[in-house]
Amino acid sequence: MKAIIINKYGATSELVMANINRPQPGRGQVLIKTKAISINPIDYKTRQGSGIAFLLKDKFPKILGWDVAGIVDVVGLGVTNFSKGDCVFGMLRFPDESACYAEYVVADVNEIAAVPSDISMIEAAATTLAALTALQALTQMKVQPGRTILIQAAAGGVGHFAVQLAKLYRLRIIATGSKNNRDYVMSLGADHYIDYQDTNAFSNIVDGSIDYVIDGIAGKVGADTIKLVSHDGIICILPVEHAEPVLEKAEMLGIKVILFRVTPSSSDMLTLATYLARKQLIPKTEHTFDFSDTAIQHAHKIIEKGHISGKIVITI
Ligand SMILES: NC(=O)c1ccc[n+]([C@@H]2O[C@H](COP(=O)([O-])OP(=O)(O)OC[C@H]3O[C@@H](n4cnc5c(N)ncnc54)[C@H](OP(=O)(O)O)[C@@H]3O)[C@@H](O)[C@H]2O)c1
């Protein structure tokens, strides 16, 4: 089968097409014929040798990618809840190597759910790692209706799901992004939009008035907004490699911080499938590319810039 591999960590040019053996599903697993995959910032970070590279075995070639939507091709021993031909999606094995940049991928059944009948493979692939992150971050903070949440990077892969879910959970939403994304994020249900390029942007927000933060930026950006968070508030940091400045200030103020890591989960995938089917969650795919090394190199270059609105999906 065809796969996009890397033979060492490095630049986008390390992503190359190769022919490799098709994997075989073991007990409790299925082999998925891949139809679409999505690209996340963790892909480029790991390609560079940062991100979660330190957790992976030092063995090459590696196949990146954790998000898949496709069709069950082979059912492993002991699998009763999926059959050949089922459309499924999920985030696989994170933070271990998952190998989704490939024509066939093995998945544990406890990581996937059925794709709702009127949802496309592109929409399904988009609603995986980023959507799980938004869902699990809100769950871990035990958000309560009527409280206020700050969503930093609200138009991004995680952010656009987080705004929609926070709306569904009846939170008051303050969202950040550039002015280009204001109309889109407000259309998702944000109550207030902050253009991070406007130096006075946070002046309308009362100190201590925010109960929860999903922080997709962290670093100085996150640290500068801590005074807005209430003393019993919770900050969920996604780019944990930039957590330090937030942690330092939060500790001084006694504010709780979660250093978040997304976890594969079929029950959470089922929840996302339900929201997709009910149109309570609408994924945005800003770019769709074909499955080639040049296309995936291009996708990595785009996502590295940090200004994507929604997701990038590769179709296979
Ligand atoms: N720990 C975990 O398990 C976990 C899980 C998922 C994601 N993450 C991390 O969380 C981060 C966000 O992920 P993602 O997939 O949402 O990334 P993404 O899709 O690349 O986010 C891009 C968005 O960031 C916005 N942005 C850039 N600079 C900003 C700023 N200063 N203030 C507010 N918004 C800004 C951009 O808005 P404009 O275009 O308007 O500038 C863009 O919409 C990444 O670092 C990712 O690796 C961690």
PDBQT file of the ligand as one rigid body, heavy atoms in Angstrom, charges set to zero:
ROOT
HETATM    1  N1  LIG A 401      -2.401  18.751  24.309  1.00  0.00    +0.000 N 
HETATM    2  C1  LIG A 401      -3.222  18.227  23.397  1.00  0.00    +0.000 C 
HETATM    3  O1  LIG A 401      -3.697  17.081  23.535  1.00  0.00    +0.000 OA
HETATM    4  C2  LIG A 401      -3.585  19.055  22.201  1.00  0.00    +0.000 A 
HETATM    5  C3  LIG A 401      -4.687  18.680  21.406  1.00  0.00    +0.000 A 
HETATM    6  C4  LIG A 401      -5.025  19.475  20.316  1.00  0.00    +0.000 A 
HETATM    7  C5  LIG A 401      -4.278  20.621  20.030  1.00  0.00    +0.000 A 
HETATM    8  N2  LIG A 401      -3.197  20.918  20.800  1.00  0.00    +0.000 N 
HETATM    9  C6  LIG A 401      -2.402  22.132  20.514  1.00  0.00    +0.000 C 
HETATM   10  O2  LIG A 401      -3.263  23.261  20.655  1.00  0.00    +0.000 OA
HETATM   11  C7  LIG A 401      -2.907  24.265  19.720  1.00  0.00    +0.000 C 
HETATM   12  C8  LIG A 401      -4.144  24.648  18.913  1.00  0.00    +0.000 C 
HETATM   13  O3  LIG A 401      -4.498  23.543  18.082  1.00  0.00    +0.000 OA
HETATM   14  P1  LIG A 401      -5.388  23.768  16.790  1.00  0.00    +0.000 P 
HETATM   15  O4  LIG A 401      -5.501  22.469  16.082  1.00  0.00    +0.000 OA
HETATM   16  O5  LIG A 401      -6.628  24.503  17.130  1.00  0.00    +0.000 OA
HETATM   17  O6  LIG A 401      -4.415  24.760  15.972  1.00  0.00    +0.000 OA
HETATM   18  P2  LIG A 401      -4.691  25.582  14.648  1.00  0.00    +0.000 P 
HETATM   19  O7  LIG A 401      -5.870  25.047  13.940  1.00  0.00    +0.000 OA
HETATM   20  O8  LIG A 401      -3.402  25.650  13.917  1.00  0.00    +0.000 OA
HETATM   21  O9  LIG A 401      -5.043  27.052  15.213  1.00  0.00    +0.000 OA
HETATM   22  C9  LIG A 401      -4.995  28.091  14.318  1.00  0.00    +0.000 C 
HETATM   23  C10 LIG A 401      -5.764  29.281  14.868  1.00  0.00    +0.000 C 
HETATM   24  O10 LIG A 401      -4.969  29.967  15.838  1.00  0.00    +0.000 OA
HETATM   25  C11 LIG A 401      -5.366  31.324  15.783  1.00  0.00    +0.000 C 
HETATM   26  N3  LIG A 401      -4.364  32.182  16.404  1.00  0.00    +0.000 N 
HETATM   27  C12 LIG A 401      -3.065  32.339  16.046  1.00  0.00    +0.000 A 
HETATM   28  N4  LIG A 401      -2.469  33.220  16.881  1.00  0.00    +0.000 NA
HETATM   29  C13 LIG A 401      -3.416  33.623  17.772  1.00  0.00    +0.000 A 
HETATM   30  C14 LIG A 401      -3.428  34.504  18.891  1.00  0.00    +0.000 A 
HETATM   31  N5  LIG A 401      -2.345  35.181  19.258  1.00  0.00    +0.000 N 
HETATM   32  N6  LIG A 401      -4.576  34.650  19.590  1.00  0.00    +0.000 NA
HETATM   33  C15 LIG A 401      -5.697  33.983  19.236  1.00  0.00    +0.000 A 
HETATM   34  N7  LIG A 401      -5.751  33.143  18.186  1.00  0.00    +0.000 NA
HETATM   35  C16 LIG A 401      -4.630  32.950  17.468  1.00  0.00    +0.000 A 
HETATM   36  C17 LIG A 401      -5.510  31.582  14.316  1.00  0.00    +0.000 C 
HETATM   37  O11 LIG A 401      -6.404  32.647  14.158  1.00  0.00    +0.000 OA
HETATM   38  P3  LIG A 401      -6.166  33.757  13.023  1.00  0.00    +0.000 P 
HETATM   39  O12 LIG A 401      -6.036  33.015  11.727  1.00  0.00    +0.000 OA
HETATM   40  O13 LIG A 401      -7.407  34.566  13.102  1.00  0.00    +0.000 OA
HETATM   41  O14 LIG A 401      -4.879  34.450  13.356  1.00  0.00    +0.000 OA
HETATM   42  C18 LIG A 401      -6.072  30.268  13.789  1.00  0.00    +0.000 C 
HETATM   43  O15 LIG A 401      -7.463  30.311  13.595  1.00  0.00    +0.000 OA
HETATM   44  C19 LIG A 401      -1.769  23.684  18.876  1.00  0.00    +0.000 C 
HETATM   45  O16 LIG A 401      -0.538  24.129  19.423  1.00  0.00    +0.000 OA
HETATM   46  C20 LIG A 401      -1.910  22.180  19.082  1.00  0.00    +0.000 C 
HETATM   47  O17 LIG A 401      -0.715  21.465  18.908  1.00  0.00    +0.000 OA
HETATM   48  C21 LIG A 401      -2.841  20.177  21.874  1.00  0.00    +0.000 A 
ENDROOT
TORSDOF 0
